[in-house]
Amino acid sequence: MSNSYDLTQLDSHTFEHMVNSLALTVLGKGVTGFAQGADGGRDGLLIGEAPYPSEADRWNGTWIIQSKFHKPHLTKDSQKWLISEVKKEITAYLDPADSREKPDIWIIATNIEPSGTPATGAYDAIKFLVDEAFGTGTKFDIWGGRKILDYLLQDTHVSTYFGHFLTPGHVLSAMYQQIGDASAQIRPI
């Protein structure tokens, strides 16, 4: 059975809420989410240390989490759209009239999967833009569609809360697991 989610069924506000819920699990309970509307470039905020990108390599500082939701059929090239959105955010960070402070750690969460072609793919192109604008001292990552889906599969609380965006295969699989051994004959059915 398929255990996949359809992120295109979300809207930008629901996507942002889901990302902040996942960030609570991935980064820790210190993540703060903000109200819908003008956010000054921060959909989520964490100040401190988190077990990310791994337990051994724990990043520490001021974390900014930004959600970038690409509506289906918004553009023909979602990769160029994502790069353009990050350029807009960098421009705002560098604008002396803008009150944004440069984060120590910046995570862009998006429902699209950035292309991974070395040097020219969206992931590397965005990483280059961030390094060029802020220097290599700013830690940066992209939570693309696949990574968010993987986090959903690992976090049953968040996946249950957003369960109405699941595919029928995931729902049937979850029902089968709940029935368990009490009805062992369910397997042939």
N, C-alpha and C positions, 0 to 999 in steps of 0.2 A: 504494500500500500504506500501511496505517496504521503510523506510527512512534510509537505511544503506549504508555505504561506504565499499569499498574493499581496505583496506590498502595494501594488497599483490600486487596490481597493480602498486604501486609506486616503484621508485628506491631510493637508500639511499640519494642521493642529493635532490630529490624532497621531500622526507620525512623530511629531515632537514629543508628545506625551509618552509614547512607547519608548523612544530613545532615552528619555530621562529615567523611565522605569528600569530599563536595561542598565543604564549607567549606575543606578543604585546598587545593582547586583555586581557589575563588573568592577566598578571603582570604589564603591563603599557608600555607607549611609550618609556621608557628609555632602553628597551631591544635592544641590538646590536647583529646582526648576522654577521658571518664571511664568507669569501670566501671558496669555495670548496678546499679540499686538507688538508695538515698538519694543524691542528688546536690547537695543544698543549693542547688537552683535553677540549676545549671549542667551542661549536657550537653556543652558545648564552651567552651573558654577561649582567648583570644588576648590577649596584651599587646603593644601596639605599633601600628604603622601598616600599613594594608592598602589596596590599590587598590580601595576600595569607598566609596561607591557607583559611583565611576568612577575612571579613571586621573587625571583632573584634580582631582577632589574626594576626596582620600584621607582617610579617617577615621583618627584616632589615639587610643589610650587603652586601657582595659581593656574587652575585648569579652566579653560573655556570650551564648552561643548556647543556647537552650532549645527542645527539641522537644516539640510538643504533637500527639500522634497521636489522631485521632478514629476509634474503631473503628466499622465499618459498623453501623448500626442502634443505636448507643449512645444517641442522643437523636434526637428528631424535628427539632430545630433546631440544626444544627451551628454556625451563626453565634452563637447565644446561648451555646452550650457554650464556644466559643473566648473570647468576652468574659468569661465566668465564670472560665475557667482563668487568664486574664491578671489578673483582679481578685484571685484567690487568691495569685498570685505577687507582686503589688504589696503586698498585705497583709503577706505574709511579709517583703518587703524593708523595710517601714516598721515592723515589730515590733521594738522595742528589745531584746527577748529573743532574737531571731534574729541569728545572726552574719553574715548576708549583707551584703556591701558593695554599694552601688548601683553598677552598671556605668556607664562612660562611653558605651558602645555596647551596645544590647540587641537581639538578633535573635531573634524567635520564628519557628521553622520548624514548619509544620503541613501535614498532608496535605489539609486543606480549603482552599478558595479563599475568602478573606474578601470579603464583598460590598463593592462600591465606591461605593455611593450616597453622594454628598457629604453630610457632616455626620451622617447617620444610619446609614450602612452600617457593618459590623463593622470595616473598616480604620480609618475616621475615628474611630469610637467608641473603639477601642483606643488610637489615637494620642492622643486627647483625655485618656483615663485616665492614660496614661504622662506626658504633659506636666503634668497636674494634680498627679500624685504626685511627680514628680522635677524638674519645671521643664523649660523648653525646652532646657536645656543637654545633656540626655541625648539622644544620637542613637538612633533607633529604626527598625526595619524589620520587616516580616513577610515571610517566605519562604513564600507560600501554595502550594497544590498546583500551580498553573500555573507558577510561578517555579521550583519544584523540578523539574518535568518539563522545563522549558526548560534548566535546568542539566544534567540527565541527558542530554539530546540533544546538548549541547555537550561533555560529558566522556565520551569513549569508554571510558576506563579504569574509571570508576565504573559506567557503564551496563553494561559487560561483566561486572564483578564481581557486579552485582545482576541479571544477565541472566535468571535464572529467573523474574523478575517481569515479563518483557516479554510483549507480545502476539505471536501468531504472525506478524502482519504485519511487525513489527520484525525478528523472526528471519529471515524470508524475505528481507527487504530487505538485511540484513547478509550473508546467504549470497550473494546476487546480487552485492553489491559485492566480496566476496572472490574470487568466480570471475572477475570482471572480463572483460577482453578475451581471455583465454586460451580462453574458450569463448563466442565471440560469438554462437553460435546459441542460447544459453540464453534470450535475450530472447523469441523466438517461443514457446518452451516455457512 
